[in-house]
Amino acid sequence: MTGYVTIKLPKDLGRQIDQLLSQQNLGYTSRAEIVKEAVRTFLANKTKNP
């Protein structure tokens, strides 16, 4: 991977991610990890089922 981009999320969505991080032991340590995983999953599903 070469570099990063910045993506803005609505504050409410950020709070929901924070709640998930604090309440669940999912192995994620940051919002960025959750968002990257979600985007990877989304892209994988879209390329399988266009």
C-alpha positions in Angstrom: 0.0 0.0 0.0 1.4 3.4 -0.9 0.0 6.2 1.3 -3.4 6.9 2.6 -6.5 9.0 1.9 -8.8 10.8 4.3 -12.4 9.9 4.4 -15.0 11.8 6.4 -17.8 10.1 8.2 -20.8 11.6 9.9 -20.3 12.1 13.7 -23.1 9.7 14.5 -21.5 7.0 12.5 -18.2 7.7 14.3 -19.9 7.4 17.6 -21.5 4.1 16.7 -18.0 2.7 15.7 -16.6 4.0 19.0 -19.4 2.2 20.9 -18.7 -1.0 19.1 -15.0 -0.7 19.9 -15.7 -0.1 23.6 -18.4 -2.7 24.1 -17.1 -5.6 22.0 -13.9 -7.6 22.0 -13.6 -7.9 18.2 -9.9 -7.5 17.9 -10.0 -4.0 16.4 -8.1 -1.2 18.0 -9.3 1.8 16.0 -12.0 3.2 13.8 -9.6 2.9 10.8 -9.3 -0.8 11.2 -13.0 -1.3 11.3 -13.6 1.0 8.3 -10.8 -0.7 6.2 -12.3 -4.1 6.9 -15.8 -2.9 6.1 -14.6 -1.4 2.8 -12.7 -4.5 1.8 -15.8 -6.6 2.5 -18.0 -4.3 0.5 -15.6 -4.3 -2.4 -15.2 -8.1 -2.4 -19.0 -8.5 -2.4 -19.5 -6.0 -5.2 -16.9 -7.6 -7.4 -18.5 -11.0 -6.9 -22.0 -9.8 -7.5 -21.9 -6.7 -9.8 
